[in-house]
Amino acid sequence: QVQLVESGGGLVQAGGSLRLSCAASGRIFSINTMGWYRQAPGKQRELVALISSAGSTNYADSVKGRFTISRDNAKNTVYLQMNSLKPEETAVYYCYLDPTYWGQGTQVTVSS
């Protein structure tokens, strides 16, 4: 059984920064793509960023240049550095591990 544990969410003012972490544990035989999605109230879950085991990245257009995804394969951990945060980015951020694993979510609130 695979578990994903997120940390690092919280309250920040617009323009501020937060760093999210997600540690994977359990029966992990190979580390595939990991990443982050978010879901704002009343909206669908959307992709934020993905990173392959080789380090290739993919970002939503709305976060390019402000967010950076990285990973530590030895620790089975993925990170999301979020800078210049905007109030509309208030959401629950979910860690994702390919193919079907999700974390419990961590709340990010950006005040104006």
N, C-alpha and C positions, 0 to 999 in steps of 0.2 A: 504494500500500500504506500502510495506517495503522498507526502504532505508538503504543503507550501506555507511558509509562515512569513507574513509581511510585517514590516515595521517602518517607522519614520514619518507617518502621516501627522497632520496637526493643523493648527491655525497659523496663517501667515498673512501679512499685509500684501496688497498688490505691489508687484515689483520685487517681492522677496523671493527667497529660495528655500527649497526643501530637498532632502535626499531620501528616497525610498530604498529599502532593501527587501529582498525576498530570498529565503534559504529553503532549498529543497532537501527533503530527506525521505528515507524509505527505500523501497525496492527499485532503485534507479539503475538500470543496466547500461544505459547510454544517455548522455546529456544531449538532448536535441535543442531546438529553438526555444528560447525563453523570451519573455517580454512582459509588457504592461498594457492593460486596457483600462478604460475608465467609463463610469456610468453616472451621469448627472440625473437629478430627479426628473422624472417624466420623459427621459430620453433613452435611446438604445445604447447598449454598450458599444464603445468604439475603440479602435486600435490607437494606442499612443506610440509604442515603439516595440520592435522585435530585434533580437540578436541571435545569430546562429552560434553553434559551438565553435566555429572557426572565427567568429568575431564580425561577420558581416551584419550590417545594421539596416533597419528600415524604419522610417519615422512618418508619422502623420504630418501632412504639410503644415498644419497649424502649430506644430511644436518645433519644427526644424530651426536650428540655430539657437534655440533656448534650452532644449532638453538634451541630455546625453545619457544613453544607455550603455552599460558595461557589465561584464561578468567575470567571476573568478571561478573557473571550472574546478579547481582543487577544492573549493569550498561549496560547490554547487549553489552559488549565490549570484543573483542578478541585482543590479543597482539602477536607479533612475535619478539622475541629478536634474532638478527642475529649477531653472532660473527665470527671472522676469515673469513671475506668475501673474495671471490675470483672474479677476473675479469669476469670469465665465468658465474657468477651469476647476471650479469647485465641483467635486465629484468623489465617488468611491473609486479608488484605484485598485485594480485586481492584478495580481501576478498570474502569469500563464506559463505552463510548461507543456510543450508539444508532446503528445497529440491532444490530450483532453483534460489536463489537470489545471485546477484553479485554486488560488488562495481564497481566504475568507474576505479579503478586501480591507483597505485602510482608508479612512476618511481624510480628504484634503479639503480644507476650507480656506479660500482666499478672500479676505475682506477688502472692501474698496475704501 
